[in-house]
């Protein structure tokens, strides 16, 4: 066992799966919903799918026991919760190495307001709830990527990469974590909201009509990437769209959008950290992004409809 401790904040399907793997080699504590913690402490966390079939036991709960110290802190929550988590645990985050493994653009900037030690991360792996404290790992399009935010590699990043490798979590380190984050944003902006709106797995988006929308979304996103001077592996939108269609989509065709899962659970989506972030940055550069504006508004409309439907159901129950 490695004589270190890792804290995972906002542990949902992603965070608990990471905690399960890490628990094999070191001390881990996950802050999660109590309904999951009760099951994990008594019967274990169950994981199925491409990461293997396993049942893991590790410390977890809604609160952190007094006196616990940690070497690394992961934030794996929805992007909508990043600031509230940083506020709640600011006393722990300060002066610690904090890693964001989240969707979207803007999380690292928020975390940097609370600590100078920020490591950016991306993970393009499908984690889907199949029950309380039970997750199915459905697809994987590449390794976890880690890098010092906003750029660079140092000993702490290398050490963290070694830890994840020992825990059998595929990982690579990069000196251009901003490029890695924007690469994942492209993937998510293209597939996540459209998969949610249509209620289909990603593979069903390989359709002429859907693809024409995806191409426009990516074209607009690339204009922002150029304006932000972010370096990507692809020279232009056309090159990325080819990569998306020929590599990423086939490897994640069975995955259901996280926004679709949010809709089904009546939760707020991360659209403002994805296509919504494209829209906000476009205003700064006076760039027109009508497809991203429309898809963002459509998701918010569907969120509002869900809230209306939930209120109607609750009223009927009370009556």
N, C-alpha and C positions, 0 to 999 in steps of 0.2 A: 504493500500500500504506500502511496505517495503521502508524505507528511505535509499535506497542505489541505486547505478547506476552501470550498467554492460555495457561494450563495447565488441562488437563482431567484430573481424577483419577477413577479408577474408570470408565474409558471403555468401555462396552459398546456396544450398538446405538445407544442415544441419544447418548452422548458422542462416539462416532466420527462419527456423522452431523452433529452440531453442529460438530465439528472440521473436517469436510470443507467445510462451508459457510464457516466462518471462515477457512480456509486460503486462500481466494480473495482476501482483503483484508488479512491480517495474519499475523504469526508465531504459530504454534500448536504446542504439544506435548501429546500425549495419552499418559497412562499406561494401558496396556492389556495384554492377554495377549500373550505373545511370538509366538504363532502368528499373530495378526492383524498385529502389527508387522512381522514378516518379509515378509508378503504386501504390506502397504501400502508399505513401502520399496522393494520390487522391482517389483510390478505395479500398485500403487495400491489405494485403497479404492473399491469399486464400490457405487453407490447407484442404486436404481430406484424407480419409483412416483411419487407426486404431487409430490415435490420435484424431479422430473426425473431423467433418466438421466445419470450422470456417473461419472468416474473421477478421484480426487483423490490427490495425494501430499502427505504432511506428516510432520513428525518425530514419532516415537512409540516406545514401548518400555516395558519393565517398570520401568525405573529412570530417574531424571531426571539428565541430564548435570550434572556439577559446574559451578557458576558461572552457571547460567541464572537469570535474573530475570524475574518475571512481574508484570503489572499487575492482572490478575484471575485468580482460581482458581475453576473450576467443579468441583463434585462431582456426578457423574451416576451414581454406583454404586447398587446395591440398597441400600435403607435398612438392611438387616442389616449392611452393611459400613461405615456412616458413622463410627462411633467408631474402628474399627481404622484407617481411612484418616486420620482426624484425628490419631491417635496417631503413625502412621508419618511423616506429613508435617507435624507440628506446627511444626517450625522454619521451614517455608515459609508455613504458614497464618497464623502470628502476625503481626499488623499488616497483613495483606493483605485486600483485598476478596474475600470468598468467597461464591459463589453456589451454592445448592442447587437442582438441577433433578432432583428425586427424587419418588417416590411417598410418600404418607402424612403422618402428623403426628408431629413429634418430631425431625426431622432438624436443623432450624434451631436448636433448643434445644441439641442436642449440639454443633453447630459453634460456637455462642456461648460454649461453655466454652473454646475455643481461640483465638478472635479476637473483638474488639468490632465488627468490620466484617462484618456478615452481611446478605446480600441474599437474600430468599426468591424462589422462582420456581416456576411451574407450567407444565407442557407436556402438552396432551391431543392427542398425535399418536401414531399407531401405527407403531412401528419393529419389524420382524420379521427375524430372521436368515434368510437363504436360502443361506448358505455362510460359510466363514471370510472375514472382511474384506469381507463383502457383505451389505447391508441393503436391505430393501424397505420404503419408507414407504407405508403402506397407507391411512391415514385421518387426518383432522384435524378437530377439533371447535371450534377457536378458536386465537387467537395465544398465544404464550408470554406469561405475565404476570410482571412483575418489580416488586419493591417492597422498600424498606428494612424489615428485620425488627426489631422486631415491627410497626412501622407507620411510614408517612411516605414521602416522596419527596425525594431530594436530588440534587446535581449528579452524583455517581458513578452513581446509578441511571439518570439521564437519559442520561449518556454511554454507559453499557452498552446501553441501549435503542437509541441511535443506531447503535452498532456492529452489533448484531444486524440492524437494518433494512438497513444497508449490505451485510450478508452474505445478504440475501434470506431472512431468517428472520422470519416474522410475529411481531410483538411489540407489547405494550401495557404501560404502567406504571400502577401503582396505589398509592394511599396506604393501602390496606387489604389487605395481602398475606395476613394471617391469614384474612380472608374468602375470598380466592382459593384458599388452601390447603385450607380446609375444603370449599369448593365441589367441588374435585377429589376430596377424600376421599369425599364423598357419591357421586359418580359411580363411583369405584373400589369402594367398599363394596357398592354395589348390583349391579354387573355382574361385577367381576373374579373373586371366589371362585366365584360360581354358574356363570360361564362355564367355569371350570377344572373344577369338580366334574362338570359335564355334558359337558365336552369339545366345546363348540360355540362358534361365533362369536357376538358380542353380539346380532346380529339375531335369532337363534333364541330369545332370552329374551323376545321379544315374544309371550308365551304366557300364557294366563289363570293357569295354575298357578304358573309362574315369577314372574309379575308380582305375585301375592299375597304371595310371599315377599319380593320386592324392596320392596314398599310397607311391610312390617313393619320391614325393616332400616332404611329411611329414617325412618320414624316414630321409632324408637328413637334413631337418630343425631341427629335434630333436638332431642330432649330434652336431649342432652349439649351441643349447640351453644347452646341457650338458657341452660343452666347455666353455660357458659363465657363467655357474653355476647359471642359472635362475631356480627358484622353480616354478613348475606348479602343477595343481591339478591332473595331470596324470603321472604315473610312467614312461611310455614309449610311443613310437609312436603308438603301437597297441591299447593301451587304448584310446588315443585321437582319432584315426581313428574311433573307435567304437562310441565314443561320437558324432563325426562329422556326422556319417551316421545315427545314431538313434535319435539324438536330434536336432543338429544345421541345418542340411540339410532339414528335414521336416518342421522346423519352418521358413525357408527362401527360400523355393522352388520356390516361385513366383518372387523372386527378380532378377533383371538384374544387372550384374556386373557393378561397377563404371567405370571400364576400357572400357567396351562396350559402356557405355554412353559417355565416352571421345572420343572413336573412331567416334561415330556418330556425335559428335560436333567438330571433328577435333582438339581435345585438346591433349596435352601431358599427358601420364598416370603417375601413381605413382609407376611403376614397380621397380624403383631403391630403393624405401623405403620398398619394399616387398620382392619378390624373389631375386631382385638385391642386397638387403641388406644381404640375406643369402649367396649369391655368394661372396660378398666383405669380409664378416667375415670368410668364409671358407678359403680364401687365407691366412688370418692371422694365422689360425690353421693348415694349410696344409691339409685340408680335401677336398675330391673330392665330388662335388655336381652336377653331369652332368645333372640331370633333371631340377634343378633350373637354371642352366646355359642355357639350351636349351630354357626353357619357357621365360626367360628374353630376350634372343636374338630374339625369335619369336615375342614378343611384340614390341621390338624396330624395327624389320623389318616391322611390320604392321604399326607402326607410320611413318616410312619413306615412305611406299607406300601411306599412306594417304596424306603426304606432297606433293609427286609427283603428285597424282591425283588432289589435290587442285591447284597446280601450273598449271597443264594442263588446268583445268577448267578456271582459271583466265586468262590464255593466250588466250583461245578461246573467252572469253568474251571481252577482249581488242581488239581482231582481228575483 
